[in-house]
Amino acid sequence: HEIARLDNRFEKELEPVSAIYALAPDGSVKVMNKGYDTRKKVWKNIEGRAVFADERQTGRGALKVSFFGPFYASYNVIALDKAGYSWALVCGRDKSYFWILSKTPDMDPALLQELVAKAASFGFDTAKLRYVRTRI
């Protein structure tokens, strides 16, 4: 579940937003994103595929994801709850793409504050974060 993000053109007007990741037989990751378009009042879905950016460094969390054929974008897991995988901080190739993701639609406010501070320490403009509704 998306808890907060730096707004971007491909998620404009979408909230709540969630993603499901599943390992594909070829070793890639199937990505299924779903978001509610608050303007059009409809759910939007898109399927994509993610692979490690460098097959020799699969422990780094550096992936590339494609929703449109051969065109890939950077998808970097920069911080992760390694104990229970309950949250992740993810960014794109630069500081203009950033998400706080949670395994559940609710996040403890103290944890969220801690993750926002962590994002700021990485150089993200947290004043521009959009806190996304997790329910309609």
MDAnalysis code that builds the backbone (N, CA, C; Angstrom):
import MDAnalysis as mda
import numpy as np

u = mda.Universe.empty(408, n_residues=136, atom_resindex=np.repeat(np.arange(136), 3), trajectory=True)
u.add_TopologyAttr("name", ["N", "CA", "C"] * 136)
u.add_TopologyAttr("resid", np.arange(1, 137))
u.add_TopologyAttr("resname", ["HIS", "GLU", "ILE", "ALA", "ARG", "LEU", "ASP", "ASN", "ARG", "PHE", "GLU", "LYS", "GLU", "LEU", "GLU", "PRO", "VAL", "SER", "ALA", "ILE", "TYR", "ALA", "LEU", "ALA", "PRO", "ASP", "GLY", "SER", "VAL", "LYS", "VAL", "MET", "ASN", "LYS", "GLY", "TYR", "ASP", "THR", "ARG", "LYS", "LYS", "VAL", "TRP", "LYS", "ASN", "ILE", "GLU", "GLY", "ARG", "ALA", "VAL", "PHE", "ALA", "ASP", "GLU", "ARG", "GLN", "THR", "GLY", "ARG", "GLY", "ALA", "LEU", "LYS", "VAL", "SER", "PHE", "PHE", "GLY", "PRO", "PHE", "TYR", "ALA", "SER", "TYR", "ASN", "VAL", "ILE", "ALA", "LEU", "ASP", "LYS", "ALA", "GLY", "TYR", "SER", "TRP", "ALA", "LEU", "VAL", "CYS", "GLY", "ARG", "ASP", "LYS", "SER", "TYR", "PHE", "TRP", "ILE", "LEU", "SER", "LYS", "THR", "PRO", "ASP", "MET", "ASP", "PRO", "ALA", "LEU", "LEU", "GLN", "GLU", "LEU", "VAL", "ALA", "LYS", "ALA", "ALA", "SER", "PHE", "GLY", "PHE", "ASP", "THR", "ALA", "LYS", "LEU", "ARG", "TYR", "VAL", "ARG", "THR", "ARG", "ILE"])
u.atoms.positions = np.array([
    [0.843, -1.179, 0.000],
    [0.000, 0.000, 0.000],
    [0.884, 1.236, 0.000],
    [0.488, 2.165, -0.809],
    [1.216, 3.420, -0.862],
    [0.732, 4.283, 0.303],
    [1.660, 4.728, 1.129],
    [1.330, 5.583, 2.267],
    [1.590, 7.041, 1.914],
    [2.707, 7.287, 1.244],
    [3.061, 8.646, 0.820],
    [3.919, 8.550, -0.432],
    [3.935, 9.643, -1.193],
    [4.744, 9.674, -2.411],
    [5.054, 11.109, -2.793],
    [6.074, 11.250, -3.600],
    [6.273, 12.498, -4.319],
    [5.406, 12.352, -5.560],
    [4.498, 13.284, -5.756],
    [3.532, 13.142, -6.847],
    [4.232, 13.045, -8.197],
    [3.621, 12.304, -9.084],
    [4.176, 12.102, -10.420],
    [3.033, 11.996, -11.420],
    [3.349, 12.173, -12.677],
    [2.317, 12.230, -13.714],
    [1.533, 10.930, -13.865],
    [2.166, 9.781, -13.654],
    [1.467, 8.525, -13.902],
    [0.588, 8.079, -12.739],
    [0.648, 8.780, -11.612],
    [-0.250, 8.447, -10.502],
    [-1.173, 9.609, -10.157],
    [-1.184, 10.613, -10.997],
    [-2.002, 11.792, -10.734],
    [-3.450, 11.373, -10.500],
    [-4.024, 11.905, -9.448],
    [-5.425, 11.648, -9.075],
    [-5.679, 10.231, -8.569],
    [-4.643, 9.418, -8.358],
    [-4.865, 8.055, -7.882],
    [-4.652, 7.961, -6.378],
    [-5.663, 7.488, -5.683],
    [-5.565, 7.121, -4.277],
    [-6.852, 6.430, -3.854],
    [-6.779, 5.324, -3.170],
    [-5.589, 4.626, -2.719],
    [-4.879, 3.918, -3.869],
    [-3.624, 3.569, -3.610],
    [-2.803, 2.849, -4.585],
    [-2.166, 1.658, -3.872],
    [-2.176, 0.517, -4.542],
    [-1.506, -0.656, -3.977],
    [-0.790, -1.406, -5.095],
    [0.125, -2.252, -4.692],
    [0.880, -3.063, -5.650],
    [1.015, -4.469, -5.097],
    [0.955, -5.416, -5.986],
    [1.191, -6.813, -5.635],
    [2.381, -7.278, -6.460],
    [3.324, -7.923, -5.786],
    [4.529, -8.426, -6.438],
    [4.520, -9.945, -6.344],
    [4.798, -10.615, -7.453],
    [4.825, -12.079, -7.464],
    [5.999, -12.551, -8.319],
    [6.703, -13.548, -7.820],
    [7.829, -14.105, -8.564],
    [7.309, -14.866, -9.782],
    [7.839, -14.539, -10.947],
    [7.453, -15.210, -12.193],
    [8.376, -16.407, -12.428],
    [7.929, -17.384, -13.216],
    [8.748, -18.575, -13.482],
    [10.126, -18.261, -14.071],
    [10.250, -17.154, -14.799],
    [11.543, -16.814, -15.410],
    [12.481, -16.071, -14.459],
    [12.055, -15.899, -13.205],
    [12.890, -15.213, -12.221],
    [12.636, -13.729, -12.121],
    [11.850, -13.186, -13.026],
    [11.483, -11.774, -12.929],
    [10.358, -11.637, -11.901],
    [9.964, -10.414, -11.638],
    [8.892, -10.152, -10.685],
    [7.716, -9.543, -11.439],
    [6.568, -10.161, -11.302],
    [5.346, -9.622, -11.888],
    [4.850, -8.520, -10.952],
    [4.553, -7.357, -11.507],
    [4.104, -6.204, -10.728],
    [2.686, -5.860, -11.165],
    [1.763, -5.846, -10.213],
    [0.381, -5.489, -10.507],
    [0.006, -4.276, -9.664],
    [-0.092, -3.117, -10.303],
    [-0.444, -1.879, -9.612],
    [-1.919, -1.578, -9.809],
    [-2.531, -1.055, -8.748],
    [-3.953, -0.742, -8.778],
    [-4.154, 0.578, -8.049],
    [-4.918, 1.490, -8.656],
    [-5.198, 2.766, -8.014],
    [-6.581, 3.261, -8.384],
    [-7.180, 3.998, -7.476],
    [-8.516, 4.541, -7.710],
    [-8.382, 5.960, -8.229],
    [-8.929, 6.206, -9.420],
    [-8.900, 7.537, -10.025],
    [-10.006, 8.363, -9.374],
    [-9.613, 9.298, -8.523],
    [-10.590, 10.075, -7.755],
    [-11.378, 11.039, -8.631],
    [-10.854, 11.376, -9.787],
    [-11.568, 12.282, -10.685],
    [-12.615, 11.525, -11.505],
    [-12.207, 10.384, -12.088],
    [-13.114, 9.616, -12.951],
    [-13.950, 8.595, -12.184],
    [-13.600, 8.381, -10.914],
    [-14.324, 7.439, -10.046],
    [-14.278, 6.007, -10.585],
    [-13.090, 5.594, -11.041],
    [-12.900, 4.224, -11.531],
    [-11.554, 3.700, -11.034],
    [-11.460, 2.380, -10.923],
    [-10.193, 1.742, -10.588],
    [-9.369, 1.594, -11.855],
    [-8.069, 1.835, -11.745],
    [-7.142, 1.637, -12.856],
    [-6.136, 0.568, -12.443],
    [-5.834, -0.323, -13.369],
    [-4.877, -1.405, -13.132],
    [-3.828, -1.392, -14.232],
    [-2.625, -1.761, -13.869],
    [-1.571, -1.920, -14.861],
    [-0.642, -3.029, -14.387],
    [-0.211, -3.850, -15.336],
    [0.716, -4.939, -15.025],
    [2.070, -4.644, -15.632],
    [3.100, -4.992, -14.892],
    [4.450, -4.781, -15.382],
    [5.359, -5.918, -14.976],
    [6.628, -5.716, -15.251],
    [7.642, -6.730, -14.970],
    [8.874, -6.028, -14.432],
    [9.443, -6.587, -13.375],
    [10.667, -6.031, -12.796],
    [11.769, -7.084, -12.831],
    [12.988, -6.613, -13.048],
    [14.172, -7.477, -13.022],
    [15.271, -6.726, -12.288],
    [16.254, -7.453, -11.793],
    [17.381, -6.795, -11.142],
    [18.153, -5.979, -12.170],
    [18.558, -4.783, -11.766],
    [19.323, -3.912, -12.661],
    [20.662, -4.549, -13.012],
    [21.228, -5.286, -12.057],
    [22.498, -5.982, -12.279],
    [22.365, -7.377, -11.681],
    [22.295, -8.375, -12.521],
    [22.103, -9.762, -12.070],
    [23.178, -10.228, -11.096],
    [24.339, -9.576, -11.094],
    [25.424, -9.974, -10.193],
    [25.258, -9.382, -8.798],
    [24.340, -8.418, -8.653],
    [24.154, -7.751, -7.361],
    [22.685, -7.782, -6.965],
    [22.152, -8.964, -6.762],
    [20.728, -9.110, -6.463],
    [20.371, -8.711, -5.040],
    [21.342, -8.508, -4.182],
    [21.065, -8.112, -2.803],
    [20.960, -6.614, -2.603],
    [21.187, -5.842, -3.647],
    [21.204, -4.381, -3.520],
    [19.829, -3.738, -3.535],
    [18.830, -4.370, -4.071],
    [17.512, -3.755, -4.171],
    [17.392, -2.808, -5.346],
    [18.314, -2.885, -6.284],
    [18.263, -2.047, -7.484],
    [17.608, -2.849, -8.602],
    [16.410, -2.424, -8.960],
    [15.660, -3.115, -9.999],
    [15.345, -2.155, -11.130],
    [14.832, -2.713, -12.204],
    [14.256, -1.901, -13.262],
    [12.899, -2.511, -13.564],
    [11.922, -1.636, -13.803],
    [10.550, -2.084, -13.995],
    [10.021, -1.536, -15.315],
    [9.214, -2.357, -15.975],
    [8.621, -1.947, -17.244],
    [7.126, -2.211, -17.224],
    [6.388, -1.214, -17.644],
    [4.950, -1.371, -17.847],
    [4.611, -1.240, -19.327],
    [5.611, -0.867, -20.126],
    [5.391, -0.603, -21.548],
    [6.489, -1.254, -22.384],
    [6.406, -2.556, -22.558],
    [7.329, -3.266, -23.437],
    [8.783, -3.148, -23.044],
    [9.620, -2.719, -23.982],
    [11.064, -2.723, -23.728],
    [11.567, -1.517, -22.933],
    [10.680, -0.655, -22.490],
    [11.088, 0.564, -21.795],
    [11.084, 0.336, -20.286],
    [12.248, 0.498, -19.663],
    [12.396, 0.238, -18.234],
    [12.719, 1.521, -17.482],
    [12.269, 1.574, -16.230],
    [12.585, 2.685, -15.329],
    [13.235, 2.111, -14.074],
    [14.059, 2.912, -13.438],
    [14.727, 2.484, -12.203],
    [13.721, 2.352, -11.070],
    [13.915, 1.332, -10.251],
    [13.082, 1.081, -9.074],
    [14.040, 0.597, -7.997],
    [14.338, 1.468, -7.050],
    [15.372, 1.187, -6.055],
    [14.795, 1.126, -4.648],
    [14.939, -0.009, -4.007],
    [14.541, -0.149, -2.607],
    [15.717, 0.382, -1.791],
    [15.517, 1.558, -1.165],
    [16.628, 2.210, -0.466],
    [16.611, 1.973, 1.040],
    [15.491, 1.511, 1.566],
    [15.399, 1.127, 2.981],
    [14.256, 0.132, 3.101],
    [14.406, -0.797, 4.041],
    [13.455, -1.900, 4.132],
    [13.391, -2.416, 5.557],
    [12.181, -2.765, 5.992],
    [12.015, -3.461, 7.267],
    [12.456, -4.904, 7.039],
    [13.680, -5.201, 7.420],
    [14.238, -6.528, 7.139],
    [13.681, -7.608, 8.060],
    [13.063, -7.213, 9.167],
    [12.515, -8.205, 10.097],
    [11.207, -8.791, 9.574],
    [10.279, -7.938, 9.164],
    [8.975, -8.435, 8.734],
    [8.541, -7.956, 7.367],
    [9.416, -7.212, 6.698],
    [9.081, -6.658, 5.380],
    [7.761, -5.891, 5.411],
    [7.522, -5.167, 6.510],
    [6.258, -4.455, 6.648],
    [6.259, -3.097, 5.961],
    [7.433, -2.561, 5.634],
    [7.506, -1.271, 4.937],
    [8.757, -1.222, 4.064],
    [8.726, -0.296, 3.115],
    [9.888, -0.067, 2.249],
    [9.897, 1.384, 1.798],
    [11.085, 1.926, 1.618],
    [11.269, 3.223, 0.974],
    [11.819, 2.929, -0.412],
    [11.182, 3.497, -1.422],
    [11.528, 3.204, -2.809],
    [11.687, 4.512, -3.572],
    [12.665, 4.542, -4.464],
    [12.831, 5.729, -5.302],
    [13.122, 5.310, -6.736],
    [13.057, 6.283, -7.614],
    [13.404, 6.073, -9.016],
    [14.868, 6.381, -9.237],
    [15.215, 6.815, -10.430],
    [16.613, 7.084, -10.769],
    [17.133, 8.369, -10.145],
    [16.216, 9.242, -9.725],
    [16.643, 10.499, -9.108],
    [15.706, 10.842, -7.954],
    [15.870, 12.011, -7.388],
    [15.114, 12.402, -6.192],
    [13.682, 12.861, -6.494],
    [13.255, 12.800, -7.754],
    [11.898, 13.240, -8.081],
    [10.861, 12.124, -7.947],
    [11.303, 10.891, -7.781],
    [10.391, 9.763, -7.599],
    [10.679, 9.111, -6.257],
    [9.646, 9.034, -5.406],
    [9.832, 8.474, -4.066],
    [8.500, 7.980, -3.522],
    [8.541, 6.838, -2.835],
    [7.349, 6.262, -2.220],
    [7.677, 5.691, -0.845],
    [6.720, 5.798, 0.063],
    [6.732, 5.053, 1.321],
    [5.646, 3.998, 1.163],
    [6.054, 2.732, 1.209],
    [5.137, 1.619, 0.995],
    [4.982, 0.806, 2.272],
    [3.801, 0.226, 2.442],
    [3.503, -0.578, 3.619],
    [2.790, -1.855, 3.201],
    [3.037, -2.914, 3.937],
    [2.359, -4.181, 3.664],
    [0.866, -4.078, 4.000],
    [0.526, -3.172, 4.902],
    [-0.867, -2.983, 5.307],
    [-1.298, -1.550, 4.989],
    [-2.606, -1.287, 4.927],
    [-3.053, 0.066, 4.600],
    [-2.832, 1.084, 5.722],
    [-2.547, 0.616, 6.907],
    [-2.338, 1.527, 8.037],
    [-0.892, 1.449, 8.502],
    [-0.352, 2.612, 8.862],
    [1.010, 2.662, 9.381],
    [0.996, 3.465, 10.669],
    [1.692, 2.969, 11.665],
    [1.816, 3.674, 12.931],
    [2.377, 5.076, 12.664],
    [1.719, 6.130, 13.186],
    [2.184, 7.497, 12.932],
    [3.636, 7.740, 13.343],
    [4.084, 7.118, 14.431],
    [5.477, 7.299, 14.867],
    [6.439, 6.679, 13.852],
    [6.085, 5.516, 13.320],
    [6.911, 4.883, 12.297],
    [6.934, 5.739, 11.034],
    [5.780, 6.250, 10.639],
    [5.722, 7.101, 9.452],
    [6.616, 8.322, 9.623],
    [6.563, 8.936, 10.791],
    [7.413, 10.100, 11.068],
    [8.893, 9.716, 10.969],
    [9.233, 8.557, 11.478],
    [10.613, 8.064, 11.405],
    [11.051, 7.842, 9.950],
    [10.152, 7.287, 9.136],
    [10.484, 7.030, 7.734],
    [10.593, 8.322, 6.928],
    [9.758, 9.294, 7.257],
    [9.850, 10.603, 6.596],
    [11.190, 11.250, 6.936],
    [11.605, 11.154, 8.197],
    [12.908, 11.698, 8.605],
    [14.041, 10.977, 7.874],
    [13.909, 9.667, 7.712],
    [14.926, 8.893, 6.987],
    [14.985, 9.357, 5.529],
    [13.823, 9.576, 4.929],
    [13.781, 10.062, 3.543],
    [14.459, 11.424, 3.422],
    [14.207, 12.294, 4.382],
    [14.845, 13.617, 4.375],
    [16.358, 13.476, 4.485],
    [16.817, 12.523, 5.303],
    [18.264, 12.322, 5.454],
    [18.904, 11.815, 4.163],
    [18.100, 11.190, 3.295],
    [18.582, 10.730, 1.990],
    [18.521, 11.839, 0.938],
    [17.976, 13.000, 1.326],
    [17.935, 14.137, 0.408],
    [16.626, 14.348, -0.325],
    [15.570, 13.643, 0.055],
    [14.275, 13.840, -0.591],
    [13.569, 15.043, 0.023],
    [12.822, 15.778, -0.796],
    [12.079, 16.952, -0.332],
    [10.776, 16.476, 0.299],
    [10.822, 16.172, 1.583],
    [9.661, 15.589, 2.263],
    [8.529, 16.594, 2.451],
    [8.804, 17.884, 2.279],
    [7.733, 18.885, 2.346],
    [6.760, 18.695, 1.182],
    [7.208, 18.045, 0.120],
    [6.363, 17.829, -1.057],
    [5.678, 16.463, -1.057],
    [5.836, 15.694, 0.024],
    [5.188, 14.382, 0.078],
    [3.675, 14.523, 0.048],
    [3.042, 13.653, -0.697],
    [1.585, 13.563, -0.708],
    [1.221, 12.326, 0.105],
    [0.468, 12.531, 1.168],
    [0.025, 11.421, 2.008],
    [-1.267, 10.890, 1.396],
    [-1.222, 9.651, 1.001],
    [-2.279, 9.065, 0.196],
    [-3.321, 8.398, 1.082],
    [-4.591, 8.638, 0.752],
    [-5.652, 7.898, 1.444],
    [-5.470, 6.423, 1.133],
    [-5.631, 5.582, 2.124],
    [-5.454, 4.150, 1.897],
    [-6.790, 3.418, 1.779],
    [-7.866, 4.165, 1.901],
    [-9.210, 3.586, 1.736],
    [-10.101, 4.608, 1.041],
    [-11.102, 4.094, 0.351],
    [-12.056, 4.998, -0.316],
    [-13.145, 5.362, 0.664],
])
